[in-house]
Amino acid sequence: MKIPKRKLFLLIIFAYVAFSLYAAYNVFFSNKVISRVHRVVKKEPGAPQGGVRDGGAPFVADEWNPWEDEEVEYNSALNKKRQAFKEHMARINKKKPKRYNVQIWGKAAIGLYLWEHILEGPLNPTDKVAQWREGELQSGKIEFSFYTGPAVVQGHVPLEMNSLVLVLNGREQQKVTYSTRWLEHVQALVHSNTVSHVAVVLLGNEQCNNDWIAPHLKRNGGFVDLLFLVYDSPWVNDKDVFQWPLGVATYREFPMIRPNAQLITSNRPYLCNFLGTVYKNSSREALMQVLKQSGLDKECLTAARDKWLPQETSESLKRYQTALAQSELTLCPVGVNTECYRVYEACSYGSVPVVEDVLTPGSCAAGPSSPLRLLKAAGAPFIYISDWKELPAILERERGMSQEQRVDRRRRLLEWYSGFRQQMKERFTEVIEENFFKNV
C-alpha cells in the first residue's frame, strides 16, 4: 500500500517535534546524572547557595580525572624507585674511599722536585719565572694542591683546608732565618685552629746540623707532626722523621726528563763525564789526576772549574745535560756531603753514577748503610768506589761491554729511577694519610 507524500511529511514533522520535546524535558526538568567525564560544581564551605562566591564569581571545583587511580599508582611506584635509587647511591658513596685535602707551600726549590718529579703534578703557568704557580693532583686518598713562587707570601695563600705541608730550606743560616719566619706564621695558624696538621719537607744542613727545627717538632712540644729530612740524619726513625731524597737541582732549572727510545738505545761517545767544581785538597783533585795520568781524560768528557757557581746559564746547563746524555757513566765525587744533585741528574739520563762511597765530616749518621742510606735501601744500581784509583779498572770493564749490554743496563737504571720516585710518592702519601687522617 502506497503512503501519500503528505502523510509521510506530517509523520516526519511529528517525530521531530516529539524528539525535541523529549530532549527539552530531559534538559530542563529531569535530575542530572553526572558522568565520569562531566565537570562538577562544588560548593565551597561558606559560599552562597548555587556555588557563587562573594563577588558573583561561580566556584568551580577541580576537574574530575578518570585516570586518577592509575596516576596514584604510577606516582607511588615512581617514588619507590626514586627512594631505592637514593639508597643505592648512599651505599655506593659509603663504600667509596674518603678523599682528604692537603695544601703544599713550596718555599724552597726542593719543593719543585717533590711536586714535579716525585708527585708528577702539573704547574700553571708553565713559565718557570712566574711569580705565582700552582697545581692540583690526586694521590691515594689525598687531593694535593701546590703553591710556589715569590708571590706566595704569608697571609696571602688561599688556605681552604686544615692540613698543610711546608717545604723549606735549612742548609745555611740565611735560609734558616727565612724558614723560621714561615714556621712562626704556620704556628699562629695552628694556635688559631685554622690548621690542624703540619708536615715539613726540609732541605737539611749538609753536615746534618738541624737543631734549629727541633723545638718545632710535636714530640718536643711543638706543632710539626711530620718531618721529611734530606741527608742521613740520625733523627730519622720512620715514625715522625723520615728521610727524603735530595733530587735534582731544580734551583738551576734542571728539568724533568722523560725517557725515550733514543735516550736508551743511542751509541754514547764517552765512557764517563765530570763537569763541576774542583776544590783544593779534595778527592775531586785526586779524580782529575787519575783521569789525566791514565790518559782517560780523552775518553771521558770533563770540565773543571775552581769556583762554585750557584746558577747555571742556559749554555752551561745545555752542556751539562749533553754530557749526561752522551756518557755511559757519570763520576760523582763527594762534596760537603756524599749525596749530591749529580747522582739524581745522572739517573735521569740513564748514565750510571759512579759514587765515591765515603762518609763526610759532620753529624750525619755513620751506620753500616751510610752514606746514601736511602738510595742503598732502594737498591740503587750504582757503582760504588772508596778511592778514585779504582776508576781505571772500572773503565777497562766498560770498554769490554757490548752495546746490547749497555742498552740493557741503561734501561734498568731508568726503570729503577722511575720506580724509586713512585716509591717515594706512595710513601709520602701513605705517611700523611696515616698521621693526618687516621681517626677521621
C-alpha positions, 0 to 999 in steps of 0.5 A: 500500500502506497503512503501519500507524500503528505502523510509521510511529511506530517509523520516526519514533522511529528517525530521531530517535534516529539524528539525535541520535546523529549530532549527539552524535558530531559534538559530542563526538568529531569535530575542530572546524572553526572558522568565520569567525564562531566565537570562538577560544581562544588560548593565551597564551605561558606559560599552562597547557595548555587556555588557563587562566591562573594563577588558573583564569581561561580566556584568551580571545583577541580576537574574530575580525572578518570585516570586518577587511580592509575596516576596514584599508582604510577606516582607511588611506584615512581617514588619507590624507585626514586627512594631505592635509587637514593639508597643505592647511591648512599651505599655506593658513596659509603663504600667509596674511599674518603678523599682528604685535602692537603695544601703544599707551600713550596718555599724552597726549590726542593719543593719543585722536585717533590711536586714535579718529579716525585708527585708528577703534578702539573704547574700553571703557568708553565713559565718557570719565572712566574711569580705565582704557580700552582697545581692540583693532583690526586694521590691515594686518598689525598687531593694535593694542591701546590703553591710556589713562587715569590708571590706566595707570601704569608697571609696571602695563600688561599688556605681552604683546608686544615692540613698543610705541608711546608717545604723549606730550606735549612742548609745555611743560616740565611735560609734558616732565618727565612724558614723560621719566619714561615714556621712562626706564621704556620704556628699562629695558624695552628694556635688559631685552629685554622690548621690542624696538621703540619708536615715539613719537607726540609732541605737539611744542613749538609753536615746534618746540623738541624737543631734549629727545627727541633723545638718545632717538632710535636714530640718536643712540644711543638706543632710539626707532626711530620718531618721529611729530612734530606741527608742521613740524619740520625733523627730519622726513625720512620715514625715522625722523621723520615728521610727524603731524597735530595733530587735534582737541582731544580734551583738551576732549572734542571728539568724533568726528563722523560725517557725515550727510545733514543735516550736508551738505545743511542751509541754514547761517545764517552765512557764517563763525564765530570763537569763541576767544581774542583776544590783544593785538597779534595778527592775531586783533585785526586779524580782529575789526576787519575783521569789525566795520568791514565790518559782517560781524560780523552775518553771521558768528557770533563770540565773543571772549574775552581769556583762554585757557581750557584746558577747555571746559564742556559749554555752551561746547563745545555752542556751539562745535560749533553754530557749526561746524555752522551756518557755511559757513566757519570763520576760523582765525587763527594762534596760537603756531603756524599749525596749530591744533585749529580747522582739524581741528574745522572739517573735521569739520563740513564748514565750510571753514577759512579759514587765515591762511597765515603762518609763526610765530616759532620753529624750525619749518621755513620751506620753500616748503610751510610752514606746514601742510606736511602738510595742503598735501601732502594737498591740503587744500581750504582757503582760504588768506589772508596778511592778514585784509583779504582776508576781505571779498572772500572773503565777497562770493564766498560770498554769490554761491554757490548752495546746490547749490554749497555742498552740493557743496563741503561734501561734498568737504571731508568726503570729503577729511577722511575720506580724509586720516585713512585716509591717515594710518592706512595710513601709520602702519601701513605705517611700523611694519610696515616698521621693526618687522617687516621681517626677521621 
